[in-house]
């Protein structure tokens, strides 16, 4: 990796601090060096980062600051994402390499997939129905593997399915995943998370409420 790297929030007992502008290119977060910002969602921001210990790029996901009264629950959900994915080893599920909490910042180091979301892939490629069926079947295998491990995604939708440049399909962003039987599932009224019909349809036939 070229260029200088700055330890964000460095100092005794301190972890990196994420400002309103996020982590700048070249900043270090633990052992990871930020390469670029990939995007942001309702719960977190994702960066492309470099892991010098294993000489590979990763997707580094950080929980948003300032999520308000639900911050504690949001952090718990992000940690649950790490725990859920760490238990899965399946070719159609994005892998989690590392996770933790540092200076109040919950983070995940995940497999960096070079490709497009299912939405973008369908729009750009205009694939034949047979190819669409293959992609959906592969995504279904990933979800089935999660269900077999007792996990429910709860936010399954085309933007959470990646079609890699080599054609391999991976389900990602288990930020709303829950373990079946988890009392702190956040499924009460007014929770406001998940994508309505998509989240509800995944629960059909799973034995969940």
MODACOR-V731048 format. One record per residue. SS is DSSP state (alpha for helix, beta for strand, coil for the rest). OMEGA is omega in radians with two decimals (999 if undefined). BURIAL is # if it has 24 or more other ideal C-beta (glycine too) atoms within 12 Angstrom, else .. Layout:
ss: [SS | SS]
omega: [OMEGA | OMEGA]
burial: [BURIAL | BURIAL]
This chain:
ss: [coil | coil | coil | coil | coil | beta | beta | coil | coil | coil | coil | coil | coil | coil | coil | coil | coil | coil | beta | coil | coil | beta | coil | coil | coil | coil | beta | beta | beta | coil | coil | beta | beta | beta | beta | beta | beta | beta | beta | beta | coil | coil | coil | beta | beta | beta | beta | beta | beta | beta | beta | coil | coil | coil | coil | beta | beta | beta | beta | beta | beta | beta | beta | coil | coil | coil | coil | alpha | alpha | alpha | alpha | alpha | alpha | alpha | alpha | alpha | alpha | alpha | alpha | alpha | alpha | alpha | alpha | alpha | alpha | alpha | coil | coil | coil | coil | coil | coil | beta | coil | coil | beta | beta | beta | beta | beta | beta | beta | coil | coil | beta | beta | beta | beta | beta | beta | beta | coil | coil | coil | beta | beta | beta | alpha | alpha | alpha | alpha | alpha | alpha | alpha | alpha | coil | coil | coil | alpha | alpha | alpha | alpha | alpha | alpha | alpha | alpha | alpha | alpha | alpha | alpha | alpha | alpha | alpha | alpha | alpha | alpha | alpha | alpha | coil | coil | beta | beta | coil | coil | coil | coil | coil | alpha | alpha | alpha | beta | beta | beta | beta | coil | coil | coil | coil | beta | beta | beta | coil | coil | coil | coil | coil | coil | beta | beta | coil | coil | coil | coil | coil | coil | coil | coil | coil | coil | coil | coil | coil | coil | coil | coil | coil | alpha | alpha | alpha | alpha | alpha | alpha | coil | coil | coil | coil | coil | coil | coil]
omega: [-3.14 | 3.09 | -3.13 | 3.10 | 3.13 | 3.09 | -3.10 | 3.13 | -3.07 | -3.13 | -3.11 | 3.06 | -3.10 | 3.01 | 3.13 | 3.09 | 3.14 | 3.14 | 3.11 | 3.13 | 3.13 | 3.14 | 3.13 | 3.05 | -3.13 | 3.11 | 3.09 | 3.04 | -2.99 | 3.14 | -3.07 | 3.08 | -3.10 | 3.11 | -3.14 | 3.05 | -3.11 | -3.12 | -3.12 | 3.09 | -3.08 | -3.07 | -3.02 | 3.07 | -3.06 | 3.11 | 2.85 | -3.09 | -3.11 | 3.09 | -3.08 | -3.12 | -3.14 | 3.08 | 3.12 | 3.03 | 3.11 | 2.96 | -3.10 | -3.10 | 3.13 | 3.07 | 3.10 | 2.92 | 3.01 | 3.11 | 3.00 | -3.04 | -3.11 | -3.04 | -3.12 | 3.14 | 3.12 | 3.10 | 3.13 | 3.14 | 3.14 | 3.06 | 3.10 | 3.06 | -3.14 | -3.12 | -3.14 | -3.09 | -3.14 | 3.13 | -3.11 | 3.01 | -3.05 | -3.10 | -3.12 | 3.05 | 3.10 | -3.09 | 2.99 | -3.12 | -3.01 | -3.14 | 3.10 | 3.10 | -3.08 | -3.13 | 3.12 | -3.11 | 3.09 | -3.07 | 3.08 | 2.97 | -3.01 | 3.04 | 3.10 | -3.07 | 3.06 | -3.11 | -3.09 | 3.02 | 3.11 | 3.11 | -3.12 | -3.14 | 3.11 | -3.13 | -3.03 | -3.02 | -3.03 | -3.03 | 3.07 | -3.06 | 3.13 | 3.12 | 3.06 | 3.14 | 3.11 | -3.12 | 3.14 | 3.11 | 3.12 | 3.09 | 3.11 | 3.10 | 3.10 | 3.12 | 3.12 | 3.10 | 3.09 | 3.13 | 3.13 | 3.10 | 3.12 | -3.07 | 3.08 | -3.05 | 3.11 | 3.06 | -3.07 | -3.13 | -3.07 | -3.12 | 3.08 | 3.03 | -3.14 | 2.98 | -3.08 | -3.14 | 3.11 | 3.09 | -3.13 | -3.07 | 3.12 | 3.00 | -3.07 | 3.04 | 3.08 | -3.08 | 3.11 | -3.12 | 3.04 | 3.05 | 3.12 | -3.11 | 3.11 | -3.10 | -3.12 | -3.03 | -3.14 | -3.08 | -3.13 | 3.12 | 3.11 | -3.13 | 3.01 | -3.13 | -3.11 | -3.04 | 2.99 | -3.04 | -3.11 | -3.14 | -3.10 | -3.07 | -3.14 | -3.09 | -3.11 | 3.07 | -3.12 | -3.10 | 3.10 | 3.12 | 999]
burial: [. | . | . | . | # | . | . | # | . | . | . | . | . | . | # | # | # | # | . | . | . | # | # | # | . | . | # | # | # | # | # | # | # | # | # | . | . | # | . | . | # | # | # | # | # | # | # | # | # | # | # | . | . | . | . | . | # | # | # | # | # | # | # | # | # | . | # | . | . | . | . | . | # | # | # | # | # | # | # | # | # | # | # | # | # | # | . | # | . | # | . | # | # | # | # | # | # | # | # | # | . | # | . | . | # | # | # | # | # | # | # | # | # | . | # | # | # | # | . | . | # | . | . | . | . | . | . | . | . | . | . | . | . | . | # | # | . | # | # | . | # | # | # | # | # | # | # | . | # | . | # | # | # | # | # | # | # | # | # | # | # | # | # | # | . | . | . | # | # | # | # | # | # | # | # | # | # | # | # | . | . | . | . | . | # | # | # | . | . | . | . | . | # | # | . | . | . | . | # | . | . | # | # | . | . | . | . | # | .]
